Amino acid sequence: MKAAAQRDTDHAPAENGSTPGPGMLERAFAVIRALSEAQADGGRVTRLAKAVGLTQGTVHRILHALIAEGIVEQDDNSKLYRLSVDFFALAAQAGNPSGMRTLCRPALLRLCASLGDTIFLLVKSSFDAVCLDICEGPFPIRSFTGDIGGRVALGVGQGSLAILAFLPEAEREEIIRFNVPRIRGYGVLDEVYLRTEIERVRRLGYAANNTGVLDGMAGVAVPVLDRTGLAVAALSVGTLASRLGDDRLPMVVELLRRQADAIGPQTNPFDVALRRPMHGLSRAMTTERITGDA
């Protein structure tokens, strides 16, 4: 980024700021990218100038041009610069318009066809995981979430455990604190068990365990990770315990991972299904009904 920005300095605008040179757009995006990397703490002109390879005067002019357009904001007290809420609103409008269900549906179909088992798509909803979509296999199974729209406390079942294990640590701890009393009703689940399972999932990269809570059932799930490595969803296989032995498990995990790895970079962090899954689900189901009646 620094080298690209440095090449553009030959096209810098006049010092009086009259007419932007042909490299202004490239330099502005270099500053935006540098701000995105400093978004948590905010950026100073000196550090931004060093990051993009431009003079402080040029970066200062670019920042104030972006402020005028509502793309950047400056804190009145610290004087640090950050990307604005309006910038993220634009990103939301430009994000994946089809939503999480549509994005993941082909992966669910491929996995169901390849494995011959039922595939679930789960997303986080506060302290729960919600089943956003299902592709049913030929074997009758039972699951914690049941049908589409069903929910379960995070930490119960492979899909919700895969999500919980890859949330930010502070958020994960708060969920554990809140959910431990809720999951005790499942008998074999307690805080020690939950923390042990979370560490195992983080180490292995997937959740697979037959607790015996659902007799004869077993499952395995992998998280769908965004670009920062945090879980936004989970792909889960639900099947008969006899179909998920040690000989078959590695193959199932590998197929799940391939699909999850392909989905993760495409996820839109502003997708309503990731923030309010029931709202996004109701919209999707309404659209499907309208399409089906057409």
ABEGO torsion letter per residue (X at the ends): XAAAAAAAAAABBBAAGABBBAAAAAAAAAAAAAAAAAAAAEBBAAAAAAAAGBBAAAAAAAAAAAAAAGABBBBAAAGBBBBBAAAAAAAAAABBAAEAAAAAAAAAAAAAAAAGBBBBBBBBBEABBBBABBBBBABBBBBAAEBBGBBBBBGBEAAAAAAAAABBAAAAAAAAAAAAAAAAAAGABBAAAAAAAAAAAAAAGBBBBBAGABBGBBBBBBBBBBAAGBBABBBBBBBBAAABBAAAAAAAAAAAAAAAAAAAAABBAABAAAABAAAAAAAAAAAAAAAAAX
